[in-house]
């Protein structure tokens, strides 16, 4: 039992240093990308050696994944239950997250850069993002089904499309906001888009194909 206690007990100074390294990595990888940003860059910003970073995280790949995990932990830091809520409350959580992200551009920038890089062959963050999107699509889909059941609506295909669309629009707006923060209001625009998609599921109108067909005729 004593050995087990020793393995989980981490000194506050070690935890503080790890967080300092993670925050530096967020800035470095957000500005330079994971390929051009190096552990030496991170070490220099924190004021330790390259070996010191490796001591805490083992490798650059592990540090990259810890950066992404750190972002997810920050997403739920203010929640009493410390996990993403389910059901209709999930949509409110997504809106709150967008408003929170507007106050932490460094984390958003690192996430955006790493998510874009993850589509390349053998990128260390690819499994993370594949699992992330799979999980989030499932959670948003479940939230839609619960909300639709309350409203007496049932359209599995539309729900699946809407779940993917909400994630796409949130990440796409983050990119626009990073490029033009003076033009795009991240929180307000994300709330508008999420509301529009939810309303499109609950109150479906004519399909766009109908308009296209009428125009062609």
N, C-alpha and C positions, 0 to 999 in steps of 0.2 A: 504493500500500500504506500509506503514511504517513497519508493521509486516512482510510482505512478504520480504521486503528488508533485514530485520534483519535475516531471516532464511537462506538466501543465502550468506550473508556476513560472511566470515570466516577470523579470524585474521591471518596475515602472520606467526606469531609465532606458531599458532595451525597447520597450513599447514606444516610448517617446522618440527614440532615434529611428525606429522603423517607420513611424508616421512622418517624420521629417524627410526621410528618404523617399517615401511614396509621394509626398507633396512636390518634392523636387523632380521626381520622375514624371509626374503629371505635366509639369511645366515644360520639361525638356522634350518629352515625346509629343506633347501637344504642339510645340513650336517646330520641332525638327522631324517628327515622325519616328517610328521605332527603328528604322534602318539607319538614318543619319544620327539620331540621338544615341549617345553611347553611355556606358556605365561610368566612364571617366568624367563625362559631363555632369552626371548626377552626383558623383563623388565630390567633384570640385565645388558644386553649388552647396553641398551639405558641409563641406570642410573636412572630409575624411578621405581615405585612400580607396582606390578601386577594390582592393582586397577587403576593405571594410564593408562595401556594399555587398560583395559576394558573401561575406560572413553572415549578413542578415537575410539574404534572399537566395543565395546559391548560384543563380544564373540570371542572365538578362531575360530569358523566356519566363522564368518564374516571377521576376519583378513585373513584367508586362501584365501577367495574369493577376498579380496582386493589385496592380493599379486599377484594373477593371473591377475586381471584387471590392476594392475600397470605394469605388463610385457607387456600387449597388448598396453597400452598407450605409453610405451617406444618404441614399434615397429614402431609407426607412428610419434614419436616426431619430426623427422627431415623432415617430409613431409609438404609441404605448405598447402595441403588440409586437413591434420589431419585425414585422413581415408585411408584404404587400397584401392589402385587404382584397377580399373577393366580392362577388356579386356586384350590384349597381355601384357600391362604394368604390369599386376599382376605377371607374371613370372619373370620379372626383379626385382620386389619388393621382391619376395621370395628369389632370389639370394642375393640381398642386405641385407636382414634380416639375412641370414646365415653368411655373412661376419661380420655383426654387432654382432651377437651372439658369435662369436669367441672372442670378446673383453669383454664379460660379463658372465663369467662362473658361477657366483653365481646365476644369474637369470635363466640361462639354467639348472643348477643343481636342483633348486627348482621346476621349471616347470616339469622336467623329473621325479622327485620323486613323485610329486603330481599327474601327469598324470597316472603313474603306479599304485599308490594307489587308483585312482578313480574307478578302475574296481571292487574293493571290495564292499560288501554289505553296503548300507547306508552311503557311504563316502560323506562328505559334498561337495566335488568338483566334484562328478559324473555328476550332471546336467550341470555344467559349461562345462565340456569336451564333454558331449554328444551334447550340443548346439554348441560348438566350432567346432567340427568335421563336424556336419551337415551343418553349415554355410560355413565353408571353402571348403568342397566338392562342395557345390553349386556354390561358387564364382569361384573356379578353373574350374569347369565344364563349367560355363558361359564363362570364358575366353577362354577355348578351342574351344567352339562353335564359338565364334567371330573370333578367329584365323583361324579355319578350313574353315569358310565361305570365308575369304579372300583368302585362298589357294585352294578353290574348293574341299575340302575334307569333307566327311560326314560319320561318323561311331560312332553312339551314344554309343554303347556298349564299344568300345575301349576308347572313351572319358571318360566314367564313370570309367573304370578300371584305366585309367591314372591319373585321379583326385585323387583317393584314393591312388594310388602308390606314387604320389609326396609327399603327406602328410606323408605317412609311411616312405619313404626314408629320409625325412628331420628329423623326430623325431628319427629314428633309427641311423642316422649318429651322431646326438647329443649325444646319449648314447655311441656310440663307441668313440667319441671325448673326452667325459668326462673320460672314462676309459683309453684311450691311446692318449692323446693330442700330444705326440711326434711322433705318427705314422699317425694319421688321421688329415688332414687339413680340417677343417669344411667348410670354405667358398668355397675353390676350389673343394672339393669333392661333395658338394651340388650342385654347378653350373654344374659340369659334369653330375650328375644324372638327374637334371631337364632338361638340354639340351637333354640328351639321351631319356628321356620319351617324351618330346615334339616332337623330331624328329621321334620317333617310331609311333606317331599318324599321323604326317604329311606325313611320308614316310614309310608306313607299309611294313615289309618284310614277309618272310614265317613264319607261326606259328610254335612254338616249338613242337606242337603235330606232325607236319609233320616230323621233325627230329626224334622224338621218334619212329614214325611208321616205318620210313626207317631203323632205327637201329634195330628194332625188326625183320624186314623182313630179 
